[in-house]
Amino acid sequence: MPIRPAALAAACVLALLGAGPAGAVSLTPLPQSVTEHEGALPVASRFAITWTGCRDPMLERAAERFQRDLGRLTGIETFAAGGPTLEISCAAADPGALTLQAREGYRLQVAPRGVALQADGPVGVLRGLATLRQLLETDADGAASLPLVSIDDKPRFAWRGVMIDTARHFMSVATIKRQIDAMEQVKLNVLHLHLSDNEAFRVESRRYPRLHEVAGHGQFYTQAEIRELITYAADRGVRVVPEFDVPGHARAMTLAYPELASNPTAAAAGAQVLSPAKEDTYRFVTRLFDEMAGLFPDAYFHIGGDEVPDDAWAGDLEVEALKTAQGLKTKAEVEAHSHRRIHQALTRRGKIVVGWEEVIDTGTLPRDIVVQAWRTSNATSRATALGHRTIVSAGSYLDLLNTAAFHYGFDPLDTSTAGMSPADAEAARKLHPLVGRFVTDGVIVQPMAPLTPQQEALVIGGEAPIWAELISDEMLDNRLWPRAAALAERFWSPKDVRDVPDMYLRLAVQQDRLRRLGLQDQAARARMASRLAPGASEPLMVFLDLVGPVRHMAHDKRVPAAIAGKKIVQHLTALADAAPVDSLVARAFVAGAERAAAGEAADRAAVRADFAVWSANHQRIVAVAQDHPAVREALPISADIAEMAAVGTAALDALEAGKPLSPDVAARAKAVLDRADAFEAASARPIFSFFGKRPPADLLIMVTPGVRRLVEAAGG
Ligand code: ACM
């Protein structure tokens, strides 16, 4: 069969892969085009690989990892020869392999005589091998095979990133490497490391050693470790883009070098903002960035530029003098002055500057600065209208603990979707006097004209940031995955790949692949549960699969404390920290309950069995809570899940008897389901999340929609 063009192919792929039987081809991100043929190629052992055009040490290491992963994915032995052939060919070497021009396209043919992987360049080989891993299947006897397929694939966007905040919580080298491993499997290609902020500076600096010695707080990457990470990422076709945030978010810098702070009287307390008026600041930033530009080989260098407070330079006479001398009127113009000088220095160093969207506030900065849109989709429109290339992160903040479906719904090229509505902004400002400071015009999204083709061409891709205020090293696997894989699909696959139920089916399969390849989400969750109830954590694991943490920072207990004038330390050891954000077990339950409501007998039996487990598990949690006080807080949530099991079982009984649910059960169902929905709604919107009623233990019940569907089907 011929390879189909992309748009048509997306529809065909969905038809092929859709809610197919377990074991059907399940790829994430979906390729541009997949054609399945009858039959399979047995894979008894490691492949016999031949190379045409592109063999090099990087690719040899990639091939060796692929052979190793065969074993991890399928359980077959891969030390001996005897497997099928894999002919790898490259159209050309690729001098732009680790740039936006990387040749990532590939074509894969799995035929009865072996596999052919034709790539546009070396990175295309990595992408093709990632797909080949995903094609592996095992049968009932444990024998491995590949389905016969033809795949033609290339990315929609060149920049497909994840940003990891290492300042708020330090992420170890091993943890970062695990994320890079997973990124390779879903074809993400940029790791943006946020390396300095108010809380810490995380890289060894030889020129300014107090940065890591004082402001690293004992946890930083040595330069050797940074080089190791960059090499590790490069081997997987992932670029590492560093960010050192200036002039705001810079308390770590002023802690180390107080003389750089604006408004020196504030410096002792740790000023957040560098002085834009001192030559010392520019000498420091230029020399530091020069050192870091040498350490990080990527062409792109992120200077932050976000969230300089309105009063950052209030009362700073040097800044007043600068404004007079340079004719600068506004805070934004002062920032632009600072950005321009830093841009000049980095450009001389051969770097391309990236900044968060505030860098376009004056609209006067050099057009070669790449803008990262984060607060609203409108920013994509504004930045590209000014001629800036743009990376879109609005709608992709994984630290806000929204579902994969939520993030999947934002397209990087949409102009009006992500952000706070004007009505919400008005209502939010009335919540508390402090809120006005955060609800600025910049966070409000307005309807905007679609991007012109010229603007669309300036959108180089998307990036999912994960800020780490509430994410420790052991939580990162859990918080990034599987949701980052849904975003990987948004950034790689054709725009019309948007079927949410199908995405979740594939996400569950892909998450299990990532686990077989080393992801630690389950192990970390089990460790956290065992800390809460040593020797008795198994019921907690069952419970955790049914719940999720409140969204939009509502779990950040430091915020209400700060509003009340108190400063507290929050330990990330609660059930809400261990809970998955978007439990795939809960998702599978909801999908099954929907089918059960529609009359599927097998699903009715499975859902009934789930209800029995939830009921029994609640009794076990009650027992565990007697000896483990940390669990007690969650008892009302566990009780509500047991109540959902009871009304859900009654709904199944009613459906099967062909009778409506009795009024008293319907009333009980309404009470428990409405309570769960009210808690869900209370944290569904940023800012409001801090003021709404929080559920016990900060836990949302993720199975609610499935139970509601059954109750409604039974006339409740
Ligand atoms: C940001 O989230 N402050 C870029």
Residues whose N, C-alpha, C, O or C-beta is under 5 A from the ligand:
A	BS01	ACM	D306 E307 W356 W374
